[in-house]
Amino acid sequence: MTSVSNLLTSLLSVEEKILEQQIVRETKESFSLKIEDLVWDKDIPYMEALVILMEQGDIEPERISKLLTPEILSKLEIEVEDLNLLKTKQTDRLGHLFF
């Protein structure tokens, strides 16, 4: 009986993890969509939209990486590079497209 109980507990744990991952994925997509909407509607940079949403949702900076899709992360990286807020390589970022 104990092994059946352990098996059921294990299965429930797996189901909970899958559900949690689905929620995080949906949250990532919906949060990133909110960022895109703000950027386009208010004609503001991605960083500013991110800060606005963090303030509105009382989201701590430590949690924000879990809420961003790779596409938004990429756009933020380009934006901060353009503002010289992030160290980049000495070579031109677009140089690889021409060689």
Buried (B, 14 or more C-beta within 10 A) or exposed (E): EEEEEEEEEEEEEEEEEEEEEEEEEEEBEEBBEBBBEBBEEEEBBBBBBBBBBBEEEEBEEEEBEEBBBEEBEEBBEEBBEEEEEEEEEEEEEEEEEEE
